[in-house]
């Protein structure tokens, strides 16, 4: 991001945070259930092309994949278009979104798991690929660090973790949003382990550091997506 563009972006972000300072945090599942109608239209308006490009990064030899935060399956729409027989397990907190996915793809080999994916039993050496698109920017660094280790262990040798996500443009944005997040949780008396909808993205550098610390043999940052960063981590 160019310096002038970044400065304008941060100025607008600070203004928005000031305007929404007194707004309550929404519980994660309730947030998405209340926005189910119109959700796909909204997401496609931002990341429509990125869903297709993301799907193209999934190795053709994959047969069994795990999708974390699958929602209504927008990335899976594209993945199954390329490979209709691909077996997928999708984990998401919101049953309403999983139901919409199941309605769309009743004929696909899909297992829906409604739960917190930080508590999910990934097992060892099970998946050809683990994927996540626009989900992990809601969670704190330490939780992601532990999750990435589980993902790495759950992959077969040579398996890949594809992470497409919103990232902070700079350390200032990362620290600003995390500070507001902590303040809101404190003011709202949000209990530990209670998931809320608020963006706390890391910079690309810090996200890469977490993935490398998890033990992946290689971590590549691709610039092919238009509106998200794409991390390709291999076991």
C-alpha positions as CSV (number, residue, x, y, z in Angstrom):
1,X,0.0,0.0,0.0
2,X,1.4,3.4,-1.0
3,X,2.3,5.7,1.9
4,X,-0.4,8.3,0.9
5,X,-3.1,5.6,0.5
6,X,-2.1,4.0,3.8
7,X,-2.3,7.3,5.7
8,X,-5.8,7.9,4.3
9,X,-6.8,4.4,5.1
10,X,-5.6,4.7,8.7
11,X,-7.3,8.1,9.1
12,X,-10.6,6.6,7.9
13,X,-10.2,3.6,10.2
14,X,-9.6,5.8,13.2
15,X,-12.7,7.9,12.4
16,X,-14.8,4.7,12.1
17,X,-13.5,3.3,15.4
18,X,-14.3,6.6,17.0
19,X,-17.9,6.6,15.6
20,X,-18.5,3.0,16.7
21,X,-16.7,3.3,20.1
22,X,-19.8,2.7,22.2
23,X,-21.2,-0.2,20.1
24,X,-21.4,-3.5,21.8
25,X,-19.5,-6.5,20.6
26,X,-21.7,-9.1,18.9
27,X,-21.4,-12.8,19.7
28,X,-19.9,-14.6,16.6
29,X,-22.6,-17.0,15.8
30,X,-25.4,-14.4,16.3
31,X,-23.6,-12.0,14.1
32,X,-23.5,-14.4,11.1
33,X,-27.0,-15.8,11.7
34,X,-28.5,-12.3,11.6
35,X,-26.8,-11.6,8.4
36,X,-27.4,-14.8,6.5
37,X,-29.7,-13.3,4.0
38,X,-27.5,-11.2,1.7
39,X,-24.3,-12.6,3.1
40,X,-23.2,-14.3,-0.1
41,X,-24.0,-11.3,-2.2
42,X,-22.0,-9.1,0.1
43,X,-19.0,-11.5,0.2
44,X,-18.9,-12.0,-3.5
45,X,-19.0,-8.3,-4.1
46,X,-15.6,-8.1,-2.4
47,X,-13.9,-11.4,-2.9
48,X,-15.8,-12.9,-5.9
49,X,-12.7,-13.3,-8.1
50,X,-10.5,-14.3,-5.1
51,X,-12.7,-17.3,-4.4
52,X,-11.9,-18.6,-7.9
53,X,-8.2,-17.9,-7.6
54,X,-8.0,-19.4,-4.2
55,X,-9.6,-22.6,-5.5
56,X,-7.0,-22.9,-8.2
57,X,-4.2,-23.1,-5.6
58,X,-5.6,-26.4,-4.2
59,X,-3.4,-29.2,-5.6
60,X,-5.2,-31.4,-8.1
61,X,-4.2,-34.6,-6.3
62,X,-6.1,-33.6,-3.2
63,X,-8.9,-36.0,-2.2
64,X,-9.7,-35.1,1.4
65,X,-9.7,-31.5,2.7
66,X,-10.7,-29.7,5.9
67,X,-12.3,-26.2,5.6
68,X,-12.1,-24.1,8.8
69,X,-14.7,-21.4,9.0
70,X,-16.4,-22.7,5.9
71,X,-19.6,-20.6,6.3
72,X,-22.0,-21.1,3.4
73,X,-19.2,-22.5,1.3
74,X,-18.3,-19.7,-1.1
75,X,-14.7,-21.1,-1.6
76,X,-16.2,-24.6,-1.9
77,X,-18.5,-23.5,-4.7
78,X,-15.4,-22.9,-6.7
79,X,-13.4,-25.9,-5.5
80,X,-16.3,-28.3,-6.3
81,X,-16.7,-26.7,-9.7
82,X,-13.2,-27.9,-10.4
83,X,-13.4,-31.2,-8.6
84,X,-17.0,-32.4,-7.8
85,X,-15.8,-35.6,-6.1
86,X,-13.5,-33.9,-3.6
87,X,-14.4,-35.0,0.0
88,X,-14.7,-32.1,2.4
89,X,-15.2,-31.7,6.1
90,X,-16.3,-28.2,7.0
91,X,-16.1,-26.7,10.5
92,X,-18.0,-23.6,11.5
93,X,-19.5,-22.1,14.6
94,X,-22.8,-21.1,12.9
95,X,-25.3,-23.9,12.2
96,X,-27.4,-21.6,10.1
97,X,-24.5,-21.0,7.6
98,X,-23.8,-24.7,7.5
99,X,-27.4,-25.4,6.7
100,X,-27.2,-23.1,3.8
101,X,-24.1,-24.8,2.5
102,X,-25.8,-28.2,2.9
103,X,-28.8,-26.9,0.9
104,X,-26.6,-25.8,-1.9
105,X,-24.4,-28.9,-2.1
106,X,-26.7,-31.8,-1.0
107,X,-25.1,-34.0,-3.7
108,X,-21.5,-33.4,-2.6
109,X,-19.3,-35.6,-0.2
110,X,-19.5,-33.1,2.6
111,X,-19.4,-33.5,6.4
112,X,-20.6,-30.5,8.4
113,X,-19.2,-30.0,11.9
114,X,-20.7,-27.2,14.0
115,X,-18.2,-26.3,16.7
116,X,-15.3,-24.1,17.7
117,X,-12.4,-25.2,15.4
118,X,-9.9,-24.5,18.1
119,X,-11.5,-27.4,20.0
120,X,-11.8,-29.7,16.9
121,X,-9.9,-33.0,16.9
122,X,-7.8,-32.6,13.8
123,X,-6.1,-36.0,14.1
124,X,-2.7,-36.8,12.8
125,X,-1.6,-37.1,9.1
126,X,-5.2,-37.1,7.9
127,X,-5.7,-34.3,5.4
128,X,-4.4,-33.7,1.9
129,X,-5.1,-30.0,2.5
130,X,-6.5,-27.7,5.2
131,X,-8.1,-24.4,3.9
132,X,-9.5,-21.3,5.5
133,X,-10.8,-18.1,3.7
134,X,-11.6,-14.9,5.5
135,X,-12.1,-16.4,9.0
136,X,-8.9,-16.3,11.1
137,X,-8.6,-12.5,11.3
138,X,-11.2,-12.7,14.1
139,X,-8.8,-14.5,16.6
140,X,-5.9,-13.6,18.8
141,X,-2.3,-14.4,17.9
142,X,-1.7,-17.1,20.6
143,X,-4.8,-19.0,19.6
144,X,-3.8,-19.0,16.0
145,X,-0.2,-20.1,16.9
146,X,-1.6,-23.2,18.6
147,X,-4.1,-23.8,15.8
148,X,-1.4,-23.7,13.1
149,X,0.6,-26.3,15.0
150,X,-2.5,-28.6,15.0
151,X,-3.1,-28.0,11.3
152,X,0.5,-28.8,10.4
153,X,0.4,-32.1,12.4
154,X,-3.0,-33.0,10.8
155,X,-1.6,-32.8,7.2
156,X,-0.2,-35.8,5.3
157,X,3.4,-35.5,4.3
158,X,3.5,-32.9,1.5
159,X,0.1,-31.6,2.4
160,X,-0.7,-27.9,2.2
161,X,-2.5,-25.3,4.3
162,X,-4.1,-22.6,2.2
163,X,-4.9,-19.4,4.1
164,X,-6.7,-16.6,2.4
165,X,-7.3,-13.7,4.8
166,X,-7.5,-10.0,5.5
167,X,-4.3,-8.7,6.9
168,X,-3.3,-5.4,8.6
169,X,-1.6,-2.9,6.3
170,X,1.0,-2.1,9.0
171,X,1.9,-2.6,12.6
172,X,0.0,0.5,13.5
173,X,-3.3,-0.9,12.2
174,X,-2.6,-4.3,13.9
175,X,-1.9,-2.7,17.3
176,X,-4.8,-0.2,16.9
177,X,-7.4,-2.8,16.2
178,X,-6.1,-5.2,18.9
179,X,-6.2,-2.4,21.5
180,X,-9.8,-1.5,20.6
181,X,-10.7,-5.2,20.7
182,X,-9.3,-5.6,24.2
183,X,-11.0,-2.4,25.5
184,X,-14.3,-3.5,24.1
185,X,-14.1,-7.0,25.6
186,X,-13.2,-5.4,29.0
187,X,-16.0,-2.8,28.8
188,X,-18.6,-5.5,27.7
189,X,-17.4,-7.9,30.4
190,X,-16.8,-10.5,27.7
191,X,-15.8,-13.9,29.2
192,X,-12.6,-15.6,28.3
193,X,-13.1,-18.0,25.4
194,X,-16.3,-16.2,24.3
195,X,-16.0,-15.5,20.6
196,X,-17.1,-12.1,19.3
197,X,-17.1,-10.5,15.9
198,X,-14.3,-8.0,15.7
199,X,-11.5,-7.9,13.2
200,X,-8.0,-8.2,14.7
201,X,-5.8,-9.0,11.6
202,X,-2.0,-9.4,11.8
203,X,0.4,-8.0,9.3
204,X,1.6,-10.3,6.5
205,X,5.0,-10.5,8.2
206,X,3.5,-11.5,11.6
207,X,1.2,-14.0,10.0
208,X,4.1,-15.6,8.2
209,X,6.1,-15.7,11.4
210,X,3.3,-17.7,13.1
211,X,3.1,-20.2,10.3
212,X,6.9,-20.7,10.2
213,X,6.9,-21.1,14.0
214,X,4.3,-23.9,13.6
215,X,6.9,-26.0,11.8
216,X,5.8,-25.8,8.1
217,X,8.7,-26.7,5.8
218,X,7.9,-23.7,3.6
219,X,5.6,-20.7,3.7
220,X,4.9,-18.7,0.6
221,X,3.0,-15.4,0.4
222,X,1.3,-15.1,-2.9
223,X,0.1,-11.7,-4.3
224,X,-2.4,-13.3,-6.7
225,X,-5.5,-12.5,-4.8
226,X,-6.9,-9.0,-5.3
227,X,-8.5,-8.3,-1.9
228,X,-6.8,-10.8,0.5
229,X,-3.4,-12.2,1.3
230,X,-2.8,-15.8,0.3
231,X,-0.4,-17.9,2.4
232,X,0.6,-21.3,1.1
233,X,2.2,-23.4,3.9
234,X,3.5,-26.9,3.2
235,X,4.3,-29.7,5.6
